[in-house]
Amino acid sequence: MQDFIRDENLKLYRRALASSTDAEQQRVLTLLLRLLVVEQTVAAKRQQIPSPI
């Protein structure tokens, strides 16, 4: 479920960034996108690590 929400937020932020003309809004959206990409990378690595149990 978290993956779905993150993917939908990525789509939403990318669309908003593409249509934004306000520099401050673009800065915030870029920051949010960077955070989500990092979160996505961490989640992908976490799935690759086998459970110790």
N, C-alpha and C positions, 0 to 999 in steps of 0.2 A: 504494500500500500504506500509506503514511504517513497519507493521508487517512482510510482505513478504520480504522486503529488509533486515530487521534485522535477520529473519530466514535464509535467504540465506548467509548472512555474517557469522552467527554462523557456518553453515556447512563449508564454505570456510576456516574460521580460524581454525576450528577443524582439517580439512584435512591437512592444512599447518603445524599445530603444530605436528601432528602425523608423518609427513615426514621430519620435520626440524631436522638438526643435529647441528645447530648453537645456542649456548647458548643465545646470545643476541636476536636473532630472536624469540626463544622460550619464552623469557621473555616478549617481546613486544606482541606476539600473546596471551600469557596468560593474560596480562593486558587488551588487547582488548576484549577477551572473558569475562573477569570479568565485564567489563563495559557494554557489551551487555546483560549479564544475569541480571544485576541490572536494566538496562533500560527495559528489558522484564518484570521483576517483577513489576516495577512502572506502566508500561502500563496496565498490567493485573489488578492491584488494581484500576487504574483509570477507567477501564471499569466496575468494580463492583459498583462504587459509582454512585448513581442515579443523574441525572441532576436536578438542583434546579428549572428549568423552567417547 
